[in-house]
Each structure stands twice: as structure tokens, then as C-alpha cells.
Amino acid sequence: MPKRAMTDQQIESCFEVLAELRPHLKKATFLATVRAMESEGYKLTYIEDMEGVVAVAGYRISTNLFMGKHLYVDDLVTTESARSAGYGGQLVAWLRHEANEQGCKVLHLDSGTHRAEAHKFYFDQGFNIASFHFSQQLDET
């Protein structure tokens, strides 16, 4: 059953799994980064088994003119050793329920173009490709 990560220890326990999806993350700054993101509406939920945390989702709820109130999934990952055990589906079901409970009209996410297995999973979970996502790296100056 998914649980919200509220305490420092719960947040820190999600690091190893999230680092599989986001290898640039640094353990030393992870907690402070998540806490800063929480001030912008970010929330973490996770699933653990007897071995520890096996799946994590990071999300936020917001409103825009395009979709109205929506739940955006920033991060969704199951540790490689626990894939295909149903944890990802449990997280998506939990996120869908959370979105409905919060009055959201849309549940959505972005996925890197190279992640074919993830795309198959998202299609199986009822997601559709709704748009292209464009980005541009900006100079730090």
C-alpha cells in the first residue's frame, strides 16, 4: 500500500530508488532539495516491502488554463529488482485516486523518448500521448 513520505527518514529512504531514475541526484543534498520542492507543492509517496522502498512517485497538484486542476507526476519509478511485480500499477492507481479526491480533471506525466518499456507500462495503465513536450537549456548567467 502506498504511503506519503512525510518525515526526513521516509524521504531519505526514497533516495536509492529515485536515483535509479535520476542518477544525477546527490544523497547529501536530496533531503534539502525535496523539502524545497515541497514548498512548491511537491509530494512523495512510496511503497515498501520486506527489503525496503521498492517504488516511488513524486507529484504535484496545480491548476492552469489548459487543463484546469491536475495532478502532474514528476517522478515514477520502481527499483529494477522489483519491476513487473505490480508496484508501478499500485502507484498509478493511488495517484489516480489522489487526483480524483483532490478534484483534478487530468492525471499526466512526461516520459523520456528513450524509455520504451516505461511507455508500454503507461499505455497499459490507460495513458495516451497527448502532446509533445519542448524544452530548452538556459545559460546559467
C-alpha positions in Angstrom: 0.0 0.0 0.0 1.5 3.4 -1.0 2.3 5.8 1.8 3.1 9.5 1.8 6.7 10.3 2.7 6.4 12.9 5.5 9.4 12.5 7.8 13.0 13.2 6.9 13.7 9.4 7.4 10.8 8.5 5.0 12.0 11.0 2.4 15.6 9.8 2.7 14.5 6.2 2.3 13.3 7.0 -1.2 16.7 8.2 -2.4 18.1 5.0 -3.8 15.0 4.2 -5.8 14.7 7.7 -7.2 18.4 7.7 -8.0 17.8 4.9 -10.5 15.5 7.2 -12.5 17.5 10.4 -11.7 21.2 9.3 -11.5 22.4 12.9 -11.1 20.8 13.2 -7.6 23.2 13.6 -4.7 22.4 11.9 -1.4 24.0 14.8 0.5 21.5 17.3 -0.9 18.5 15.1 -1.6 16.5 15.9 1.6 17.0 19.6 1.3 16.0 19.6 -2.3 12.8 17.6 -1.6 11.9 19.9 1.3 12.4 23.0 -1.0 10.2 21.3 -3.7 7.6 20.6 -1.0 7.2 24.4 -0.6 6.3 24.4 -4.3 3.7 21.7 -3.9 5.8 18.5 -4.5 4.8 15.4 -2.6 6.4 11.9 -2.4 4.6 8.6 -2.0 6.3 5.2 -1.8 5.8 1.5 -1.5 8.0 -0.7 0.7 8.3 -4.4 1.1 10.4 -6.5 3.4 13.5 -5.3 1.7 12.7 -1.6 1.9 11.4 1.0 -0.5 10.7 -0.6 -3.9 8.7 2.1 -5.7 8.4 5.9 -5.5 6.2 8.6 -7.1 6.8 12.3 -6.8 3.9 14.6 -7.8 2.2 17.9 -7.5 -1.3 19.3 -7.9 -1.8 22.6 -9.6 -4.1 24.5 -11.9 -3.5 26.0 -15.3 -5.7 27.4 -18.1 -5.1 24.4 -20.4 -6.1 21.5 -18.1 -7.7 23.2 -15.1 -6.8 21.4 -11.8 -4.5 18.5 -12.5 -2.1 16.1 -10.9 1.3 16.0 -12.6 3.7 13.1 -11.9 7.3 14.4 -11.7 8.8 11.0 -10.9 7.5 7.4 -11.1 10.0 4.6 -10.6 10.1 1.0 -9.4 13.5 -0.3 -8.4 14.9 -2.5 -11.2 14.9 -5.6 -9.0 11.2 -5.2 -8.2 9.8 -4.4 -11.7 6.9 -6.3 -13.1 5.7 -7.1 -9.5 2.7 -4.7 -9.7 4.2 -1.8 -7.7 4.1 0.7 -10.5 0.4 -0.1 -11.1 -0.3 0.3 -7.4 1.3 3.7 -7.5 -0.6 4.8 -10.6 -3.9 3.6 -9.0 -3.0 5.6 -5.8 -2.2 8.7 -7.9 -5.4 8.4 -9.8 -7.4 8.1 -6.6 -5.5 11.1 -5.1 -6.2 13.1 -8.2 -9.9 12.3 -8.0 -10.0 13.0 -4.3 -8.5 16.4 -4.9 -10.9 17.3 -7.7 -8.4 17.1 -10.5 -9.6 16.7 -14.1 -6.3 15.3 -15.5 -3.5 12.9 -14.4 -0.4 13.4 -16.5 3.3 12.9 -16.8 6.2 13.2 -19.2 8.5 10.3 -20.1 11.8 10.4 -21.9 11.7 9.3 -25.5 14.2 6.6 -24.8 12.1 4.8 -22.2 10.2 2.3 -24.4 9.4 -0.1 -21.5 8.0 2.8 -19.4 5.9 3.9 -22.4 4.4 0.4 -22.7 3.6 0.5 -19.0 1.9 3.9 -19.3 -0.2 2.7 -22.3 -1.2 -0.4 -20.2 -2.2 2.0 -17.4 -4.6 3.9 -19.7 -2.4 6.9 -20.5 -2.3 8.5 -24.0 0.2 10.6 -25.8 -1.5 14.0 -25.6 1.2 16.4 -26.7 4.9 17.0 -27.4 6.9 18.5 -24.6 9.5 21.0 -25.7 12.4 22.2 -23.6 15.4 24.4 -23.9 18.5 24.5 -21.7 19.2 28.0 -20.5 22.5 29.6 -19.7 23.2 30.0 -16.0 24.2 33.6 -16.4 
